[in-house]
């Protein structure tokens, strides 16, 4: 449970540092839209050190391919 909590805290720290603080959104609508765009970037385009410099989507696809061929 602790590792999950740590991961969630780290994720929100990253979101705040890389998006929210930089954008300075004026209202809730623009904040919501910006966070949604950031999460799309986070999963599709941003490379992650913990995933051997793959994106989460790349890691997910390689996992599916690996286990789909094993069955």
mmCIF file as Biopython writes it, N, C-alpha, C and O atoms, coordinates in Angstrom:
data_model
#
loop_
_atom_site.group_PDB
_atom_site.id
_atom_site.type_symbol
_atom_site.label_atom_id
_atom_site.label_alt_id
_atom_site.label_comp_id
_atom_site.label_asym_id
_atom_site.label_entity_id
_atom_site.label_seq_id
_atom_site.pdbx_PDB_ins_code
_atom_site.Cartn_x
_atom_site.Cartn_y
_atom_site.Cartn_z
_atom_site.occupancy
_atom_site.B_iso_or_equiv
_atom_site.auth_seq_id
_atom_site.auth_asym_id
_atom_site.pdbx_PDB_model_num
ATOM 1   N N  . UNK A ? 1  ? 0.823   -1.201  0.000   1.0 0.0 1  A 1 
ATOM 2   C CA . UNK A ? 1  ? 0.000   0.000   0.000   1.0 0.0 1  A 1 
ATOM 3   C C  . UNK A ? 1  ? 0.867   1.265   0.000   1.0 0.0 1  A 1 
ATOM 4   O O  . UNK A ? 1  ? 0.538   2.252   -0.658  1.0 0.0 1  A 1 
ATOM 5   N N  . UNK A ? 2  ? 1.961   1.222   0.734   1.0 0.0 2  A 1 
ATOM 6   C CA . UNK A ? 2  ? 2.824   2.407   0.800   1.0 0.0 2  A 1 
ATOM 7   C C  . UNK A ? 2  ? 3.400   2.766   -0.564  1.0 0.0 2  A 1 
ATOM 8   O O  . UNK A ? 2  ? 3.498   3.943   -0.910  1.0 0.0 2  A 1 
ATOM 9   N N  . UNK A ? 3  ? 3.780   1.759   -1.334  1.0 0.0 3  A 1 
ATOM 10  C CA . UNK A ? 3  ? 4.370   2.047   -2.641  1.0 0.0 3  A 1 
ATOM 11  C C  . UNK A ? 3  ? 3.334   2.692   -3.567  1.0 0.0 3  A 1 
ATOM 12  O O  . UNK A ? 3  ? 3.681   3.552   -4.377  1.0 0.0 3  A 1 
ATOM 13  N N  . UNK A ? 4  ? 2.070   2.283   -3.453  1.0 0.0 4  A 1 
ATOM 14  C CA . UNK A ? 4  ? 1.005   2.905   -4.251  1.0 0.0 4  A 1 
ATOM 15  C C  . UNK A ? 4  ? 0.823   4.363   -3.854  1.0 0.0 4  A 1 
ATOM 16  O O  . UNK A ? 4  ? 0.713   5.239   -4.713  1.0 0.0 4  A 1 
ATOM 17  N N  . UNK A ? 5  ? 0.791   4.616   -2.568  1.0 0.0 5  A 1 
ATOM 18  C CA . UNK A ? 5  ? 0.627   5.991   -2.076  1.0 0.0 5  A 1 
ATOM 19  C C  . UNK A ? 5  ? 1.802   6.846   -2.532  1.0 0.0 5  A 1 
ATOM 20  O O  . UNK A ? 5  ? 1.616   7.979   -2.976  1.0 0.0 5  A 1 
ATOM 21  N N  . UNK A ? 6  ? 3.005   6.306   -2.425  1.0 0.0 6  A 1 
ATOM 22  C CA . UNK A ? 6  ? 4.188   7.042   -2.880  1.0 0.0 6  A 1 
ATOM 23  C C  . UNK A ? 6  ? 4.098   7.342   -4.369  1.0 0.0 6  A 1 
ATOM 24  O O  . UNK A ? 6  ? 4.400   8.454   -4.802  1.0 0.0 6  A 1 
ATOM 25  N N  . UNK A ? 7  ? 3.681   6.349   -5.154  1.0 0.0 7  A 1 
ATOM 26  C CA . UNK A ? 7  ? 3.570   6.545   -6.600  1.0 0.0 7  A 1 
ATOM 27  C C  . UNK A ? 7  ? 2.545   7.620   -6.932  1.0 0.0 7  A 1 
ATOM 28  O O  . UNK A ? 7  ? 2.780   8.443   -7.816  1.0 0.0 7  A 1 
ATOM 29  N N  . UNK A ? 8  ? 1.424   7.624   -6.243  1.0 0.0 8  A 1 
ATOM 30  C CA . UNK A ? 8  ? 0.388   8.637   -6.505  1.0 0.0 8  A 1 
ATOM 31  C C  . UNK A ? 8  ? 0.874   10.029  -6.113  1.0 0.0 8  A 1 
ATOM 32  O O  . UNK A ? 8  ? 0.645   10.997  -6.838  1.0 0.0 8  A 1 
ATOM 33  N N  . UNK A ? 9  ? 1.543   10.127  -4.971  1.0 0.0 9  A 1 
ATOM 34  C CA . UNK A ? 9  ? 2.084   11.417  -4.559  1.0 0.0 9  A 1 
ATOM 35  C C  . UNK A ? 9  ? 3.118   11.914  -5.563  1.0 0.0 9  A 1 
ATOM 36  O O  . UNK A ? 9  ? 3.153   13.103  -5.880  1.0 0.0 9  A 1 
ATOM 37  N N  . UNK A ? 10 ? 3.953   11.021  -6.060  1.0 0.0 10 A 1 
ATOM 38  C CA . UNK A ? 10 ? 4.979   11.396  -7.044  1.0 0.0 10 A 1 
ATOM 39  C C  . UNK A ? 10 ? 4.342   11.830  -8.365  1.0 0.0 10 A 1 
ATOM 40  O O  . UNK A ? 10 ? 4.793   12.785  -8.997  1.0 0.0 10 A 1 
ATOM 41  N N  . UNK A ? 11 ? 3.287   11.116  -8.774  1.0 0.0 11 A 1 
ATOM 42  C CA . UNK A ? 11 ? 2.591   11.484  -10.000 1.0 0.0 11 A 1 
ATOM 43  C C  . UNK A ? 11 ? 2.022   12.898  -9.888  1.0 0.0 11 A 1 
ATOM 44  O O  . UNK A ? 11 ? 2.217   13.711  -10.791 1.0 0.0 11 A 1 
ATOM 45  N N  . UNK A ? 12 ? 1.326   13.201  -8.800  1.0 0.0 12 A 1 
ATOM 46  C CA . UNK A ? 12 ? 0.725   14.530  -8.671  1.0 0.0 12 A 1 
ATOM 47  C C  . UNK A ? 12 ? 1.776   15.619  -8.527  1.0 0.0 12 A 1 
ATOM 48  O O  . UNK A ? 12 ? 1.569   16.748  -8.973  1.0 0.0 12 A 1 
ATOM 49  N N  . UNK A ? 13 ? 2.907   15.285  -7.904  1.0 0.0 13 A 1 
ATOM 50  C CA . UNK A ? 13 ? 3.995   16.258  -7.850  1.0 0.0 13 A 1 
ATOM 51  C C  . UNK A ? 13 ? 4.484   16.579  -9.260  1.0 0.0 13 A 1 
ATOM 52  O O  . UNK A ? 13 ? 4.729   17.740  -9.587  1.0 0.0 13 A 1 
ATOM 53  N N  . UNK A ? 14 ? 4.627   15.544  -10.094 1.0 0.0 14 A 1 
ATOM 54  C CA . UNK A ? 14 ? 5.062   15.734  -11.474 1.0 0.0 14 A 1 
ATOM 55  C C  . UNK A ? 14 ? 4.048   16.559  -12.252 1.0 0.0 14 A 1 
ATOM 56  O O  . UNK A ? 14 ? 4.427   17.470  -12.988 1.0 0.0 14 A 1 
ATOM 57  N N  . UNK A ? 15 ? 2.774   16.255  -12.102 1.0 0.0 15 A 1 
ATOM 58  C CA . UNK A ? 15 ? 1.719   17.011  -12.794 1.0 0.0 15 A 1 
ATOM 59  C C  . UNK A ? 15 ? 1.780   18.479  -12.400 1.0 0.0 15 A 1 
ATOM 60  O O  . UNK A ? 15 ? 1.706   19.360  -13.257 1.0 0.0 15 A 1 
ATOM 61  N N  . UNK A ? 16 ? 1.913   18.740  -11.116 1.0 0.0 16 A 1 
ATOM 62  C CA . UNK A ? 16 ? 1.970   20.130  -10.663 1.0 0.0 16 A 1 
ATOM 63  C C  . UNK A ? 16 ? 3.216   20.831  -11.190 1.0 0.0 16 A 1 
ATOM 64  O O  . UNK A ? 16 ? 3.133   21.956  -11.683 1.0 0.0 16 A 1 
ATOM 65  N N  . UNK A ? 17 ? 4.378   20.169  -11.087 1.0 0.0 17 A 1 
ATOM 66  C CA . UNK A ? 17 ? 5.638   20.793  -11.501 1.0 0.0 17 A 1 
ATOM 67  C C  . UNK A ? 17 ? 5.735   21.001  -13.004 1.0 0.0 17 A 1 
ATOM 68  O O  . UNK A ? 17 ? 6.262   22.017  -13.456 1.0 0.0 17 A 1 
ATOM 69  N N  . UNK A ? 18 ? 5.231   20.044  -13.786 1.0 0.0 18 A 1 
ATOM 70  C CA . UNK A ? 18 ? 5.408   20.107  -15.241 1.0 0.0 18 A 1 
ATOM 71  C C  . UNK A ? 18 ? 4.234   20.734  -15.976 1.0 0.0 18 A 1 
ATOM 72  O O  . UNK A ? 18 ? 4.349   21.054  -17.159 1.0 0.0 18 A 1 
ATOM 73  N N  . UNK A ? 19 ? 3.105   20.914  -15.295 1.0 0.0 19 A 1 
ATOM 74  C CA . UNK A ? 19 ? 1.941   21.464  -16.003 1.0 0.0 19 A 1 
ATOM 75  C C  . UNK A ? 19 ? 1.249   22.584  -15.226 1.0 0.0 19 A 1 
ATOM 76  O O  . UNK A ? 19 ? 1.228   23.727  -15.682 1.0 0.0 19 A 1 
ATOM 77  N N  . UNK A ? 20 ? 0.699   22.280  -14.093 1.0 0.0 20 A 1 
ATOM 78  C CA . UNK A ? 20 ? -0.184  23.227  -13.409 1.0 0.0 20 A 1 
ATOM 79  C C  . UNK A ? 20 ? 0.531   24.527  -13.055 1.0 0.0 20 A 1 
ATOM 80  O O  . UNK A ? 20 ? 0.023   25.609  -13.349 1.0 0.0 20 A 1 
ATOM 81  N N  . UNK A ? 21 ? 1.707   24.434  -12.425 1.0 0.0 21 A 1 
ATOM 82  C CA . UNK A ? 21 ? 2.422   25.649  -12.026 1.0 0.0 21 A 1 
ATOM 83  C C  . UNK A ? 21 ? 2.897   26.453  -13.233 1.0 0.0 21 A 1 
ATOM 84  O O  . UNK A ? 21 ? 2.986   27.679  -13.163 1.0 0.0 21 A 1 
ATOM 85  N N  . UNK A ? 22 ? 3.201   25.780  -14.329 1.0 0.0 22 A 1 
ATOM 86  C CA . UNK A ? 22 ? 3.694   26.478  -15.514 1.0 0.0 22 A 1 
ATOM 87  C C  . UNK A ? 22 ? 2.584   27.155  -16.311 1.0 0.0 22 A 1 
ATOM 88  O O  . UNK A ? 22 ? 2.808   28.195  -16.932 1.0 0.0 22 A 1 
ATOM 89  N N  . UNK A ? 23 ? 1.385   26.566  -16.295 1.0 0.0 23 A 1 
ATOM 90  C CA . UNK A ? 23 ? 0.289   27.080  -17.113 1.0 0.0 23 A 1 
ATOM 91  C C  . UNK A ? 23 ? -0.409  28.284  -16.486 1.0 0.0 23 A 1 
ATOM 92  O O  . UNK A ? 23 ? -0.813  29.201  -17.202 1.0 0.0 23 A 1 
ATOM 93  N N  . UNK A ? 24 ? -0.556  28.297  -15.167 1.0 0.0 24 A 1 
ATOM 94  C CA . UNK A ? 24 ? -1.224  29.412  -14.512 1.0 0.0 24 A 1 
ATOM 95  C C  . UNK A ? 24 ? -2.647  29.595  -15.000 1.0 0.0 24 A 1 
ATOM 96  O O  . UNK A ? 24 ? -3.044  30.707  -15.347 1.0 0.0 24 A 1 
ATOM 97  N N  . UNK A ? 25 ? -3.419  28.521  -15.032 1.0 0.0 25 A 1 
ATOM 98  C CA . UNK A ? 25 ? -4.785  28.556  -15.550 1.0 0.0 25 A 1 
ATOM 99  C C  . UNK A ? 25 ? -5.653  29.553  -14.781 1.0 0.0 25 A 1 
ATOM 100 O O  . UNK A ? 25 ? -5.530  29.706  -13.566 1.0 0.0 25 A 1 
ATOM 101 N N  . UNK A ? 26 ? -6.523  30.217  -15.518 1.0 0.0 26 A 1 
ATOM 102 C CA . UNK A ? 26 ? -7.372  31.265  -14.954 1.0 0.0 26 A 1 
ATOM 103 C C  . UNK A ? 26 ? -8.648  30.737  -14.318 1.0 0.0 26 A 1 
ATOM 104 O O  . UNK A ? 26 ? -9.173  31.338  -13.381 1.0 0.0 26 A 1 
ATOM 105 N N  . UNK A ? 27 ? -9.154  29.602  -14.828 1.0 0.0 27 A 1 
ATOM 106 C CA . UNK A ? 27 ? -10.411 29.079  -14.296 1.0 0.0 27 A 1 
ATOM 107 C C  . UNK A ? 27 ? -10.377 27.552  -14.267 1.0 0.0 27 A 1 
ATOM 108 O O  . UNK A ? 27 ? -9.447  26.927  -14.777 1.0 0.0 27 A 1 
ATOM 109 N N  . UNK A ? 28 ? -11.395 26.975  -13.668 1.0 0.0 28 A 1 
ATOM 110 C CA . UNK A ? 28 ? -11.453 25.525  -13.508 1.0 0.0 28 A 1 
ATOM 111 C C  . UNK A ? 28 ? -11.517 24.802  -14.849 1.0 0.0 28 A 1 
ATOM 112 O O  . UNK A ? 28 ? -10.917 23.738  -15.003 1.0 0.0 28 A 1 
ATOM 113 N N  . UNK A ? 29 ? -12.233 25.363  -15.819 1.0 0.0 29 A 1 
ATOM 114 C CA . UNK A ? 29 ? -12.367 24.725  -17.138 1.0 0.0 29 A 1 
ATOM 115 C C  . UNK A ? 29 ? -11.005 24.605  -17.819 1.0 0.0 29 A 1 
ATOM 116 O O  . UNK A ? 29 ? -10.668 23.540  -18.336 1.0 0.0 29 A 1 
ATOM 117 N N  . UNK A ? 30 ? -10.235 25.660  -17.825 1.0 0.0 30 A 1 
ATOM 118 C CA . UNK A ? 30 ? -8.928  25.601  -18.476 1.0 0.0 30 A 1 
ATOM 119 C C  . UNK A ? 30 ? -7.966  24.699  -17.701 1.0 0.0 30 A 1 
ATOM 120 O O  . UNK A ? 30 ? -7.113  24.048  -18.305 1.0 0.0 30 A 1 
ATOM 121 N N  . UNK A ? 31 ? -8.089  24.653  -16.376 1.0 0.0 31 A 1 
ATOM 122 C CA . UNK A ? 31 ? -7.274  23.745  -15.576 1.0 0.0 31 A 1 
ATOM 123 C C  . UNK A ? 31 ? -7.594  22.296  -15.933 1.0 0.0 31 A 1 
ATOM 124 O O  . UNK A ? 31 ? -6.688  21.490  -16.144 1.0 0.0 31 A 1 
ATOM 125 N N  . UNK A ? 32 ? -8.879  21.969  -15.999 1.0 0.0 32 A 1 
ATOM 126 C CA . UNK A ? 32 ? -9.292  20.605  -16.328 1.0 0.0 32 A 1 
ATOM 127 C C  . UNK A ? 32 ? -8.807  20.206  -17.726 1.0 0.0 32 A 1 
ATOM 128 O O  . UNK A ? 32 ? -8.288  19.107  -17.920 1.0 0.0 32 A 1 
ATOM 129 N N  . UNK A ? 33 ? -8.978  21.097  -18.679 1.0 0.0 33 A 1 
ATOM 130 C CA . UNK A ? 33 ? -8.541  20.823  -20.046 1.0 0.0 33 A 1 
ATOM 131 C C  . UNK A ? 33 ? -7.022  20.628  -20.103 1.0 0.0 33 A 1 
ATOM 132 O O  . UNK A ? 33 ? -6.532  19.728  -20.785 1.0 0.0 33 A 1 
ATOM 133 N N  . UNK A ? 34 ? -6.292  21.465  -19.392 1.0 0.0 34 A 1 
ATOM 134 C CA . UNK A ? 34 ? -4.833  21.353  -19.372 1.0 0.0 34 A 1 
ATOM 135 C C  . UNK A ? 34 ? -4.351  20.061  -18.741 1.0 0.0 34 A 1 
ATOM 136 O O  . UNK A ? 34 ? -3.413  19.440  -19.238 1.0 0.0 34 A 1 
ATOM 137 N N  . UNK A ? 35 ? -4.984  19.649  -17.649 1.0 0.0 35 A 1 
ATOM 138 C CA . UNK A ? 35 ? -4.588  18.403  -16.986 1.0 0.0 35 A 1 
ATOM 139 C C  . UNK A ? 35 ? -4.901  17.208  -17.874 1.0 0.0 35 A 1 
ATOM 140 O O  . UNK A ? 35 ? -4.112  16.265  -17.938 1.0 0.0 35 A 1 
ATOM 141 N N  . UNK A ? 36 ? -6.026  17.232  -18.552 1.0 0.0 36 A 1 
ATOM 142 C CA . UNK A ? 36 ? -6.364  16.142  -19.473 1.0 0.0 36 A 1 
ATOM 143 C C  . UNK A ? 36 ? -5.330  16.050  -20.594 1.0 0.0 36 A 1 
ATOM 144 O O  . UNK A ? 36 ? -4.907  14.954  -20.960 1.0 0.0 36 A 1 
ATOM 145 N N  . UNK A ? 37 ? -4.925  17.194  -21.136 1.0 0.0 37 A 1 
ATOM 146 C CA . UNK A ? 37 ? -3.906  17.202  -22.189 1.0 0.0 37 A 1 
ATOM 147 C C  . UNK A ? 37 ? -2.565  16.709  -21.650 1.0 0.0 37 A 1 
ATOM 148 O O  . UNK A ? 37 ? -1.833  15.997  -22.338 1.0 0.0 37 A 1 
ATOM 149 N N  . UNK A ? 38 ? -2.252  17.093  -20.414 1.0 0.0 38 A 1 
ATOM 150 C CA . UNK A ? 38 ? -0.989  16.653  -19.829 1.0 0.0 38 A 1 
ATOM 151 C C  . UNK A ? 38 ? -0.976  15.142  -19.648 1.0 0.0 38 A 1 
ATOM 152 O O  . UNK A ? 38 ? 0.030   14.500  -19.949 1.0 0.0 38 A 1 
ATOM 153 N N  . UNK A ? 39 ? -2.070  14.557  -19.163 1.0 0.0 39 A 1 
ATOM 154 C CA . UNK A ? 39 ? -2.111  13.109  -18.978 1.0 0.0 39 A 1 
ATOM 155 C C  . UNK A ? 39 ? -2.011  12.366  -20.308 1.0 0.0 39 A 1 
ATOM 156 O O  . UNK A ? 39 ? -1.421  11.288  -20.368 1.0 0.0 39 A 1 
ATOM 157 N N  . UNK A ? 40 ? -2.569  12.918  -21.354 1.0 0.0 40 A 1 
ATOM 158 C CA . UNK A ? 40 ? -2.414  12.317  -22.680 1.0 0.0 40 A 1 
ATOM 159 C C  . UNK A ? 40 ? -0.924  12.335  -23.063 1.0 0.0 40 A 1 
ATOM 160 O O  . UNK A ? 40 ? -0.392  11.331  -23.536 1.0 0.0 40 A 1 
ATOM 161 N N  . UNK A ? 41 ? -0.262  13.470  -22.859 1.0 0.0 41 A 1 
ATOM 162 C CA . UNK A ? 41 ? 1.177   13.576  -23.105 1.0 0.0 41 A 1 
ATOM 163 C C  . UNK A ? 41 ? 1.954   12.609  -22.212 1.0 0.0 41 A 1 
ATOM 164 O O  . UNK A ? 41 ? 2.870   11.932  -22.678 1.0 0.0 41 A 1 
ATOM 165 N N  . UNK A ? 42 ? 1.590   12.543  -20.935 1.0 0.0 42 A 1 
ATOM 166 C CA . UNK A ? 42 ? 2.276   11.711  -19.946 1.0 0.0 42 A 1 
ATOM 167 C C  . UNK A ? 42 ? 2.270   10.242  -20.354 1.0 0.0 42 A 1 
ATOM 168 O O  . UNK A ? 42 ? 3.269   9.544   -20.177 1.0 0.0 42 A 1 
ATOM 169 N N  . UNK A ? 43 ? 1.155   9.772   -20.896 1.0 0.0 43 A 1 
ATOM 170 C CA . UNK A ? 43 ? 1.031   8.359   -21.257 1.0 0.0 43 A 1 
ATOM 171 C C  . UNK A ? 43 ? 1.528   8.054   -22.672 1.0 0.0 43 A 1 
ATOM 172 O O  . UNK A ? 43 ? 2.011   6.949   -22.920 1.0 0.0 43 A 1 
ATOM 173 N N  . UNK A ? 44 ? 1.424   8.989   -23.591 1.0 0.0 44 A 1 
ATOM 174 C CA . UNK A ? 44 ? 1.739   8.707   -24.987 1.0 0.0 44 A 1 
ATOM 175 C C  . UNK A ? 44 ? 3.115   9.183   -25.422 1.0 0.0 44 A 1 
ATOM 176 O O  . UNK A ? 44 ? 3.738   8.545   -26.270 1.0 0.0 44 A 1 
ATOM 177 N N  . UNK A ? 45 ? 3.602   10.273  -24.874 1.0 0.0 45 A 1 
ATOM 178 C CA . UNK A ? 45 ? 4.817   10.889  -25.407 1.0 0.0 45 A 1 
ATOM 179 C C  . UNK A ? 45 ? 5.973   11.017  -24.418 1.0 0.0 45 A 1 
ATOM 180 O O  . UNK A ? 45 ? 7.129   11.094  -24.833 1.0 0.0 45 A 1 
ATOM 181 N N  . UNK A ? 46 ? 5.686   11.039  -23.139 1.0 0.0 46 A 1 
ATOM 182 C CA . UNK A ? 46 ? 6.737   11.285  -22.142 1.0 0.0 46 A 1 
ATOM 183 C C  . UNK A ? 46 ? 7.430   9.974   -21.783 1.0 0.0 46 A 1 
ATOM 184 O O  . UNK A ? 46 ? 6.789   9.013   -21.358 1.0 0.0 46 A 1 
ATOM 185 N N  . UNK A ? 47 ? 8.747   9.952   -21.962 1.0 0.0 47 A 1 
ATOM 186 C CA . UNK A ? 47 ? 9.526   8.765   -21.624 1.0 0.0 47 A 1 
ATOM 187 C C  . UNK A ? 47 ? 9.752   8.726   -20.113 1.0 0.0 47 A 1 
ATOM 188 O O  . UNK A ? 47 ? 9.942   9.759   -19.471 1.0 0.0 47 A 1 
ATOM 189 N N  . UNK A ? 48 ? 9.725   7.509   -19.557 1.0 0.0 48 A 1 
ATOM 190 C CA . UNK A ? 48 ? 9.840   7.336   -18.114 1.0 0.0 48 A 1 
ATOM 191 C C  . UNK A ? 48 ? 11.072  6.509   -17.781 1.0 0.0 48 A 1 
ATOM 192 O O  . UNK A ? 48 ? 11.283  5.431   -18.336 1.0 0.0 48 A 1 
ATOM 193 N N  . UNK A ? 49 ? 11.872  7.025   -16.876 1.0 0.0 49 A 1 
ATOM 194 C CA . UNK A ? 49 ? 13.086  6.327   -16.465 1.0 0.0 49 A 1 
ATOM 195 C C  . UNK A ? 49 ? 12.739  4.961   -15.864 1.0 0.0 49 A 1 
ATOM 196 O O  . UNK A ? 49 ? 13.455  3.986   -16.091 1.0 0.0 49 A 1 
ATOM 197 N N  . UNK A ? 50 ? 11.659  4.888   -15.108 1.0 0.0 50 A 1 
ATOM 198 C CA . UNK A ? 50 ? 11.282  3.629   -14.462 1.0 0.0 50 A 1 
ATOM 199 C C  . UNK A ? 50 ? 10.806  2.569   -15.451 1.0 0.0 50 A 1 
ATOM 200 O O  . UNK A ? 50 ? 10.698  1.395   -15.097 1.0 0.0 50 A 1 
ATOM 201 N N  . UNK A ? 51 ? 10.521  2.978   -16.696 1.0 0.0 51 A 1 
ATOM 202 C CA . UNK A ? 51 ? 10.098  2.040   -17.748 1.0 0.0 51 A 1 
ATOM 203 C C  . UNK A ? 51 ? 11.186  1.875   -18.804 1.0 0.0 51 A 1 
ATOM 204 O O  . UNK A ? 51 ? 10.891  1.631   -19.974 1.0 0.0 51 A 1 
ATOM 205 N N  . UNK A ? 52 ? 12.438  2.007   -18.388 1.0 0.0 52 A 1 
ATOM 206 C CA . UNK A ? 52 ? 13.571  1.904   -19.320 1.0 0.0 52 A 1 
ATOM 207 C C  . UNK A ? 52 ? 13.418  2.865   -20.490 1.0 0.0 52 A 1 
ATOM 208 O O  . UNK A ? 52 ? 13.687  2.513   -21.638 1.0 0.0 52 A 1 
ATOM 209 N N  . UNK A ? 53 ? 12.989  4.062   -20.187 1.0 0.0 53 A 1 
ATOM 210 C CA . UNK A ? 53 ? 12.830  5.136   -21.174 1.0 0.0 53 A 1 
ATOM 211 C C  . UNK A ? 53 ? 11.843  4.794   -22.279 1.0 0.0 53 A 1 
ATOM 212 O O  . UNK A ? 53 ? 12.050  5.141   -23.442 1.0 0.0 53 A 1 
ATOM 213 N N  . UNK A ? 54 ? 10.779  4.117   -21.909 1.0 0.0 54 A 1 
ATOM 214 C CA . UNK A ? 54 ? 9.630   3.910   -22.783 1.0 0.0 54 A 1 
ATOM 215 C C  . UNK A ? 54 ? 8.478   4.727   -22.223 1.0 0.0 54 A 1 
ATOM 216 O O  . UNK A ? 54 ? 8.489   5.110   -21.053 1.0 0.0 54 A 1 
ATOM 217 N N  . UNK A ? 55 ? 7.492   4.988   -23.055 1.0 0.0 55 A 1 
ATOM 218 C CA . UNK A ? 55 ? 6.281   5.634   -22.554 1.0 0.0 55 A 1 
ATOM 219 C C  . UNK A ? 55 ? 5.409   4.560   -21.908 1.0 0.0 55 A 1 
ATOM 220 O O  . UNK A ? 55 ? 5.577   3.379   -22.211 1.0 0.0 55 A 1 
ATOM 221 N N  . UNK A ? 56 ? 4.485   4.937   -21.027 1.0 0.0 56 A 1 
ATOM 222 C CA . UNK A ? 56 ? 3.581   3.937   -20.466 1.0 0.0 56 A 1 
ATOM 223 C C  . UNK A ? 56 ? 2.798   3.184   -21.541 1.0 0.0 56 A 1 
ATOM 224 O O  . UNK A ? 56 ? 2.566   1.982   -21.402 1.0 0.0 56 A 1 
ATOM 225 N N  . UNK A ? 57 ? 2.391   3.862   -22.598 1.0 0.0 57 A 1 
ATOM 226 C CA . UNK A ? 57 ? 1.676   3.173   -23.677 1.0 0.0 57 A 1 
ATOM 227 C C  . UNK A ? 57 ? 2.563   2.150   -24.378 1.0 0.0 57 A 1 
ATOM 228 O O  . UNK A ? 57 ? 2.103   1.059   -24.713 1.0 0.0 57 A 1 
ATOM 229 N N  . UNK A ? 58 ? 3.829   2.492   -24.602 1.0 0.0 58 A 1 
ATOM 230 C CA . UNK A ? 58 ? 4.756   1.541   -25.214 1.0 0.0 58 A 1 
ATOM 231 C C  . UNK A ? 58 ? 4.930   0.321   -24.317 1.0 0.0 58 A 1 
ATOM 232 O O  . UNK A ? 58 ? 4.948   -0.811  -24.800 1.0 0.0 58 A 1 
ATOM 233 N N  . UNK A ? 59 ? 5.057   0.549   -23.022 1.0 0.0 59 A 1 
ATOM 234 C CA . UNK A ? 59 ? 5.228   -0.554  -22.074 1.0 0.0 59 A 1 
ATOM 235 C C  . UNK A ? 59 ? 3.990   -1.441  -22.053 1.0 0.0 59 A 1 
ATOM 236 O O  . UNK A ? 59 ? 4.097   -2.668  -22.030 1.0 0.0 59 A 1 
ATOM 237 N N  . UNK A ? 60 ? 2.820   -0.820  -22.061 1.0 0.0 60 A 1 
ATOM 238 C CA . UNK A ? 60 ? 1.562   -1.564  -22.055 1.0 0.0 60 A 1 
ATOM 239 C C  . UNK A ? 60 ? 1.438   -2.429  -23.309 1.0 0.0 60 A 1 
ATOM 240 O O  . UNK A ? 60 ? 1.068   -3.600  -23.230 1.0 0.0 60 A 1 
ATOM 241 N N  . UNK A ? 61 ? 1.749   -1.843  -24.458 1.0 0.0 61 A 1 
ATOM 242 C CA . UNK A ? 61 ? 1.659   -2.593  -25.715 1.0 0.0 61 A 1 
ATOM 243 C C  . UNK A ? 61 ? 2.652   -3.751  -25.747 1.0 0.0 61 A 1 
ATOM 244 O O  . UNK A ? 61 ? 2.304   -4.836  -26.212 1.0 0.0 61 A 1 
ATOM 245 N N  . UNK A ? 62 ? 3.872   -3.550  -25.270 1.0 0.0 62 A 1 
ATOM 246 C CA . UNK A ? 62 ? 4.852   -4.634  -25.264 1.0 0.0 62 A 1 
ATOM 247 C C  . UNK A ? 62 ? 4.426   -5.736  -24.302 1.0 0.0 62 A 1 
ATOM 248 O O  . UNK A ? 62 ? 4.668   -6.914  -24.563 1.0 0.0 62 A 1 
ATOM 249 N N  . UNK A ? 63 ? 3.800   -5.367  -23.200 1.0 0.0 63 A 1 
ATOM 250 C CA . UNK A ? 63 ? 3.277   -6.358  -22.252 1.0 0.0 63 A 1 
ATOM 251 C C  . UNK A ? 63 ? 2.172   -7.178  -22.906 1.0 0.0 63 A 1 
ATOM 252 O O  . UNK A ? 63 ? 2.162   -8.404  -22.789 1.0 0.0 63 A 1 
ATOM 253 N N  . UNK A ? 64 ? 1.249   -6.521  -23.587 1.0 0.0 64 A 1 
ATOM 254 C CA . UNK A ? 64 ? 0.160   -7.233  -24.267 1.0 0.0 64 A 1 
ATOM 255 C C  . UNK A ? 64 ? 0.688   -8.156  -25.355 1.0 0.0 64 A 1 
ATOM 256 O O  . UNK A ? 64 ? 0.231   -9.293  -25.478 1.0 0.0 64 A 1 
ATOM 257 N N  . UNK A ? 65 ? 1.636   -7.685  -26.138 1.0 0.0 65 A 1 
ATOM 258 C CA . UNK A ? 65 ? 2.207   -8.487  -27.220 1.0 0.0 65 A 1 
ATOM 259 C C  . UNK A ? 65 ? 2.937   -9.711  -26.663 1.0 0.0 65 A 1 
ATOM 260 O O  . UNK A ? 65 ? 2.815   -10.816 -27.192 1.0 0.0 65 A 1 
ATOM 261 N N  . UNK A ? 66 ? 3.692   -9.495  -25.597 1.0 0.0 66 A 1 
ATOM 262 C CA . UNK A ? 66 ? 4.460   -10.577 -24.995 1.0 0.0 66 A 1 
ATOM 263 C C  . UNK A ? 66 ? 3.549   -11.687 -24.479 1.0 0.0 66 A 1 
ATOM 264 O O  . UNK A ? 66 ? 3.816   -12.868 -24.705 1.0 0.0 66 A 1 
ATOM 265 N N  . UNK A ? 67 ? 2.487   -11.315 -23.794 1.0 0.0 67 A 1 
ATOM 266 C CA . UNK A ? 67 ? 1.620   -12.324 -23.194 1.0 0.0 67 A 1 
ATOM 267 C C  . UNK A ? 67 ? 0.539   -12.824 -24.144 1.0 0.0 67 A 1 
ATOM 268 O O  . UNK A ? 67 ? -0.040  -13.883 -23.901 1.0 0.0 67 A 1 
ATOM 269 N N  . UNK A ? 68 ? 0.255   -12.105 -25.198 1.0 0.0 68 A 1 
ATOM 270 C CA . UNK A ? 68 ? -0.710  -12.590 -26.195 1.0 0.0 68 A 1 
ATOM 271 C C  . UNK A ? 68 ? -0.095  -13.729 -27.008 1.0 0.0 68 A 1 
ATOM 272 O O  . UNK A ? 68 ? -0.785  -14.679 -27.377 1.0 0.0 68 A 1 
ATOM 273 N N  . UNK A ? 69 ? 1.201   -13.627 -27.283 1.0 0.0 69 A 1 
ATOM 274 C CA . UNK A ? 69 ? 1.868   -14.681 -28.046 1.0 0.0 69 A 1 
ATOM 275 C C  . UNK A ? 69 ? 2.168   -15.909 -27.177 1.0 0.0 69 A 1 
ATOM 276 O O  . UNK A ? 69 ? 2.366   -17.006 -27.699 1.0 0.0 69 A 1 
ATOM 277 N N  . UNK A ? 70 ? 2.201   -15.723 -25.862 1.0 0.0 70 A 1 
ATOM 278 C CA . UNK A ? 70 ? 2.488   -16.844 -24.956 1.0 0.0 70 A 1 
ATOM 279 C C  . UNK A ? 70 ? 1.266   -17.733 -24.757 1.0 0.0 70 A 1 
ATOM 280 O O  . UNK A ? 70 ? 1.408   -18.895 -24.378 1.0 0.0 70 A 1 
ATOM 281 N N  . UNK A ? 71 ? 0.073   -17.209 -25.005 1.0 0.0 71 A 1 
ATOM 282 C CA . UNK A ? 71 ? -1.119  -18.023 -24.765 1.0 0.0 71 A 1 
ATOM 283 C C  . UNK A ? 71 ? -1.581  -18.796 -25.968 1.0 0.0 71 A 1 
ATOM 284 O O  . UNK A ? 71 ? -2.575  -19.519 -25.893 1.0 0.0 71 A 1 
#
